[in-house]
Amino acid sequence: MTHPQSVRSAVYRLAFARGISITGGAAAFTALMFAVYERTNHNPVWLAATLILTFGMNGVLGWFAGTLGDRFDRRMIMIVSEVSGAAVFAVAAFVHAPVLLIACGFVAAIAESPFWSASGAAIPALVDDPKEIEHATSLVSLGVYGGIFLGPAIGGALVGHIGPNWIFAANSASFVLSAALIWSVRRPFHEQVSDEEHAEHVGIWAGMRFIRADGVLERILIGFTIMVLFSGFVMVSDLPLVSTFFHGKADIGRGYGLIIASWGIGSVVGSLAARRLTPASETRWLVAMNAGFAVTMGLVGAAPLFILVLLFVFLNGTCDAVSLVALRSIQVRRTPDAVRSRVLAAMDGAQNISLAVGYATAGLLVKLLGPQTVYILAGTGALFGTAVLWPLRRRSIQDTQDTTVPKGVQT
């Protein structure tokens, strides 16, 4: 079968779409957090609520939305998701009350919930050779993390001057542009799947059943769920941490933008470095980078100077990006197309639910202990997730790469 586009063109379009959308989304998220924090008298509990109803809801909703990516056209699902998100942020541009802003964030989370699993599941179909999976995954991750770098820097620099509502409007436009780029991709988003294969993986919970039947994926799920719990602690702590170094709305806004942008720059570096991963080395780097992620998280809390905070946040982002590319490559290699979107959704869903628990716990902890102590506590706790992954360090994904249906998965 011939295609009117090269693999390179298709992957670059998808990566650019992600970069544009994430840039706008990260700027809008920075503005949302800043607006809620300022309009609730700097109350971290409101920050936790915002995170739960945005990032946290992606976990619950994504679990169910993953079924869409396995049964329907992934390309169309991604386009509809982006256009729906654009509509929500167009409304948010006219909203001022914190409760209504959080409500807009919640609806946007519903609109975006099918996107991540559908886009990740599509990569093996977009490429011609399984050896290109790491390269394609790293390019798409580069777009994501490039947006995480640019978005907060833009949002943090502008929110104190033009206000959050203009940033929400710009984000709406970025979603429309992303949808147009995805529409322009003219390669398949699905591999060939027979009716028999679909029949082997029936229902919303097929992804979790597959994970439980696969020892490697099950261990990764447990390890990442633990680590993400403590990531929720630090996301709530970010703005209060910046407030311990700066005073004044504009300075705090810039500092908050810098701390997220530093993580984004590190993530861009990590995404570029991850292009050198191979199936033989993925699991070793997965374990090593997760250990680095935990250690650098704790060091952020111990840093006496803001410049050191930015350095450790940069290293944290680098470790996270390499780990994510390794994770995604392992997931798609071990999972057949018929259930791939639901496997990714189940993985992401469990992690986002854990993240929501971290958010809910962190609001009170920041009040009681302060943001630096919470960062140190989070880094220590994340090491337990690394301990769960530790047995994988000597394994090559090629040793166990069997994408046939494990025993007990059929229902």
C-alpha positions in Angstrom: 0.0 0.0 0.0 1.4 3.4 -0.9 0.8 6.6 1.0 1.0 10.2 -0.3 3.1 11.3 2.6 6.5 10.1 3.9 6.8 8.9 7.5 9.0 11.9 8.2 6.4 14.4 7.0 3.6 12.7 9.0 5.5 12.5 12.2 6.7 16.1 11.9 3.2 17.3 11.4 2.0 15.4 14.4 4.9 16.7 16.5 4.3 20.3 15.3 0.6 19.9 16.1 1.5 18.8 19.6 4.0 21.5 20.1 1.5 24.3 19.1 -1.3 22.9 21.1 0.8 22.3 24.2 2.4 25.7 24.0 -1.0 27.3 24.1 -2.3 24.8 26.7 0.7 25.3 29.0 0.4 29.1 28.7 -3.3 28.8 29.6 -2.6 26.4 32.4 0.0 28.8 33.9 -2.6 31.6 33.6 -5.3 29.5 35.1 -3.2 28.5 38.1 -2.1 32.1 38.6 -5.6 33.5 38.3 -7.0 31.0 40.8 -4.1 31.6 43.2 -4.5 35.4 43.1 -8.3 35.4 43.2 -8.5 33.1 46.2 -6.0 35.0 48.4 -3.1 32.6 47.7 -4.9 29.5 49.0 -3.0 26.3 48.0 -6.2 24.2 48.6 -7.7 26.0 45.5 -4.7 25.1 43.5 -5.1 21.5 44.5 -8.8 21.6 43.5 -7.8 23.1 40.1 -5.3 20.3 39.5 -7.7 17.6 40.6 -10.4 18.8 38.2 -8.0 19.2 35.2 -5.1 16.8 35.3 -6.7 14.5 37.8 -9.9 14.1 35.8 -7.9 13.2 32.7 -7.1 9.9 34.6 -10.8 9.0 35.3 -12.0 10.2 31.9 -9.1 8.9 29.8 -9.7 5.4 31.2 -13.0 5.3 29.4 -12.0 7.4 26.4 -9.3 4.9 25.5 -11.9 2.6 24.0 -12.7 5.3 21.4 -9.1 5.1 20.1 -9.3 1.3 19.5 -12.7 1.2 17.9 -12.9 4.5 15.8 -10.7 6.6 13.5 -7.9 7.9 15.8 -7.2 10.8 13.5 -10.8 12.0 13.6 -10.9 11.5 17.4 -7.9 13.7 17.8 -9.3 16.4 15.6 -12.7 16.5 17.4 -10.9 16.6 20.7 -8.8 19.6 19.7 -11.7 21.5 18.2 -13.8 20.8 21.4 -11.0 22.1 23.6 -10.8 25.3 21.4 -14.5 25.9 22.0 -14.1 25.6 25.8 -11.2 28.0 26.0 -13.0 30.5 23.8 -15.7 30.6 26.5 -13.0 30.8 29.3 -11.7 34.0 27.6 -14.9 35.7 29.0 -14.9 34.1 32.5 -13.5 35.7 35.7 -14.8 33.9 38.8 -12.4 31.2 40.1 -15.1 28.6 40.3 -16.2 29.2 36.7 -12.5 29.1 35.5 -12.1 25.7 37.2 -15.3 24.5 35.6 -13.9 25.5 32.2 -10.7 23.6 33.0 -12.8 20.5 33.9 -14.8 20.6 30.7 -11.6 21.1 28.7 -10.3 17.9 30.4 -13.3 16.0 29.2 -12.8 17.3 25.7 -9.1 16.4 25.6 -9.4 13.0 27.4 -9.4 10.8 24.3 -6.5 12.6 22.6 -3.4 11.2 24.5 -4.1 7.5 24.2 -5.3 7.8 20.6 -2.1 9.8 19.5 0.2 7.4 21.3 -1.4 4.3 19.9 -1.2 5.7 16.4 2.6 5.9 16.2 3.4 2.2 15.2 1.0 2.6 12.3 2.5 5.9 11.2 6.0 4.4 10.8 7.1 1.7 8.3 9.6 0.0 10.5 9.3 -0.9 14.2 12.8 0.3 14.7 11.5 3.8 14.0 9.2 3.8 17.0 11.7 5.4 19.4 12.6 8.1 16.8 9.0 9.0 16.2 8.1 8.9 19.9 11.0 11.2 20.7 10.0 13.7 18.0 6.4 13.8 19.3 7.7 14.1 22.8 10.0 16.9 21.6 6.9 18.8 20.4 5.1 18.2 23.7 8.1 19.3 25.9 8.9 22.2 23.5 5.4 23.4 24.3 5.9 22.9 28.0 9.1 25.0 27.7 7.5 27.8 25.6 4.0 27.9 27.1 4.8 28.7 30.7 7.4 31.2 29.7 4.9 33.0 27.6 2.1 32.6 30.1 4.2 33.7 33.0 5.6 36.7 31.2 2.2 37.9 29.9 -0.3 37.0 32.6 0.7 40.0 34.9 0.4 42.4 32.0 -2.5 41.3 29.7 -4.4 39.1 32.2 -5.3 35.4 31.9 -8.4 35.8 29.7 -6.4 36.9 26.6 -4.1 33.9 27.1 -7.2 31.6 27.2 -8.3 33.1 23.8 -4.8 32.5 22.3 -5.0 28.9 23.5 -8.3 28.4 21.7 -6.6 29.5 18.5 -3.7 27.1 19.1 -6.0 24.1 19.4 -7.6 25.0 16.0 -4.2 25.2 14.4 -3.3 21.8 15.9 -6.5 20.2 14.6 -5.7 21.5 11.1 -2.2 20.0 11.2 -3.6 16.6 12.3 -6.1 16.8 9.5 -3.3 17.2 7.0 -1.6 13.9 8.0 -2.3 11.4 5.3 -1.0 8.2 6.7 -2.8 5.4 8.6 -3.5 5.9 12.3 -4.3 2.2 12.7 -2.6 -1.1 11.9 -4.6 -3.8 10.2 -6.7 -5.6 12.8 -9.0 -8.5 12.2 -12.5 -9.0 13.7 -11.1 -11.9 15.7 -8.4 -9.7 17.3 -11.1 -7.2 18.2 -13.2 -10.0 19.7 -10.2 -11.0 21.9 -10.1 -7.6 23.6 -13.7 -6.6 24.4 -14.7 -3.8 26.8 -13.5 -0.7 28.6 -11.3 -2.8 31.0 -9.5 -4.8 28.3 -6.5 -2.5 28.6 -6.1 -3.2 32.3 -6.6 -6.9 31.8 -3.8 -7.0 29.3 -1.5 -5.1 31.6 -2.2 -7.4 34.5 -1.4 -10.4 32.3 1.9 -8.9 31.3 4.5 -8.9 34.0 6.7 -6.1 32.6 3.7 -3.7 32.0 2.2 -4.5 35.4 5.5 -3.7 37.2 5.8 -0.5 35.3 2.3 0.5 36.1 2.8 0.0 39.9 6.2 1.8 39.9 4.9 4.8 37.9 1.7 5.1 39.9 3.8 5.5 43.1 6.1 8.0 41.5 3.2 10.1 40.0 1.6 10.3 43.4 4.5 12.3 44.7 4.7 14.3 41.5 1.3 15.6 42.6 2.8 17.0 45.8 5.3 19.1 43.9 2.9 20.5 41.3 0.8 22.0 44.1 4.0 23.2 45.8 5.4 25.1 42.7 3.6 28.4 43.2 4.1 28.5 47.0 7.8 27.6 46.4 8.2 30.6 44.0 6.5 32.8 46.6 9.2 32.0 49.1 11.8 33.6 46.8 9.8 36.5 45.2 7.2 39.0 46.3 4.8 41.0 44.0 2.4 39.6 41.4 4.5 40.2 38.4 7.7 38.7 39.9 5.8 35.6 41.2 4.2 35.2 37.7 7.6 35.4 36.0 9.2 33.0 38.6 6.4 30.5 38.1 6.8 30.7 34.4 10.6 30.2 34.7 10.2 27.1 37.0 7.9 25.4 34.5 9.9 26.5 31.5 13.1 25.2 33.1 11.4 21.8 33.4 10.3 22.1 29.8 13.8 22.9 28.5 15.2 19.9 30.4 12.4 17.8 28.8 13.4 19.0 25.3 17.0 18.0 26.0 15.8 14.6 27.3 13.5 14.1 24.3 16.5 14.7 21.9 18.7 12.4 23.9 16.0 9.7 23.9 16.3 9.3 20.2 19.3 7.1 20.8 17.3 4.6 22.8 17.1 1.0 21.5 14.8 -1.9 22.4 17.9 -3.4 24.1 18.5 -0.4 26.3 15.0 1.0 27.0 14.4 -0.7 30.3 17.8 0.2 31.8 17.3 3.9 30.9 13.7 3.7 32.2 15.0 2.7 35.7 18.0 5.0 35.7 16.0 8.1 34.7 13.3 7.4 37.2 15.9 7.3 39.9 17.3 10.6 38.7 13.7 12.0 38.6 13.2 11.2 42.3 16.6 12.5 43.5 16.4 15.8 41.6 12.8 16.3 43.0 14.2 16.2 46.5 17.1 18.5 45.6 14.7 21.2 44.5 13.3 21.4 48.0 16.8 21.6 49.5 18.1 24.3 47.2 18.8 27.6 49.0 18.9 29.7 45.9 16.3 30.1 43.1 18.9 29.6 40.4 19.6 26.1 42.0 15.9 25.4 42.0 15.8 26.1 38.2 18.9 23.8 37.7 17.4 20.9 39.6 14.0 21.4 37.9 15.9 21.3 34.5 17.5 18.0 35.4 14.2 16.7 36.6 12.6 17.4 33.3 15.5 15.8 31.4 15.1 12.6 33.4 11.3 12.6 33.0 11.5 13.0 29.2 13.9 10.1 28.6 11.8 8.0 30.9 8.6 8.9 29.1 10.0 8.0 25.6 11.3 4.7 27.0 7.9 4.0 28.6 5.9 4.8 25.5 8.2 2.7 23.3 7.9 -0.3 25.6 4.1 0.1 25.9 3.5 0.2 22.1 5.9 -2.7 21.4 4.3 -5.0 23.9 0.7 -4.2 22.9 -1.3 -5.2 19.8 -3.1 -2.4 17.9 -6.5 -3.8 18.8 -6.1 -2.9 22.5 -3.2 -0.4 22.4 -5.2 2.7 23.0 -7.0 1.1 26.0 -3.6 -0.1 27.4 -2.2 3.5 27.1 -5.4 4.9 28.6 -5.3 2.4 31.5 -1.7 3.3 32.3 -2.3 7.0 32.0 -5.6 6.7 33.9 -4.1 4.9 36.9 -1.3 7.4 37.0 -3.6 10.4 36.8 -5.9 9.1 39.5 -2.8 8.7 41.7 -1.8 12.2 40.7 -5.2 13.5 41.8 -4.6 11.8 45.2 -1.3 13.6 45.4 -3.0 16.9 44.6 -5.6 16.4 47.3 -3.0 15.5 49.9 -0.6 18.3 49.0 -2.8 21.3 49.7 -2.8 20.5 53.4 0.8 19.4 53.5 2.0 22.6 51.9 0.1 24.6 54.6 1.5 22.5 57.4 5.1 21.8 56.3 5.9 24.5 53.7 6.7 23.9 50.0 10.4 23.0 50.5 9.7 20.2 52.9 7.0 18.9 50.7 9.5 18.7 47.8 12.0 16.8 49.9 9.2 14.4 51.1 8.1 13.9 47.5 11.6 13.0 46.3 12.0 10.5 49.1 8.7 8.9 48.4 9.3 8.7 44.6 12.3 6.5 45.3 9.9 3.7 46.3 8.6 3.8 42.8 12.1 3.4 41.5 12.5 0.4 43.8 9.5 -1.3 42.2 11.1 -0.8 38.7 14.6 -1.9 39.9 14.3 -5.6 38.8 13.8 -4.4 35.2 17.2 -2.8 34.9 18.9 -6.0 33.6 16.1 -6.9 31.2 16.0 -6.1 27.5 12.5 -5.6 26.0 13.6 -8.0 23.3 13.9 -10.8 25.9 10.1 -10.7 26.5 8.7 -9.0 23.4 5.6 -11.0 22.6 2.6 -9.1 21.5 0.4 -12.1 21.3 -2.5 -12.0 23.8 -1.3 -13.2 27.2 -3.2 -16.1 28.8 -6.3 -15.0 30.6 -6.8 -11.8 28.6 -9.6 -13.2 26.5 -13.1 -12.7 27.8 
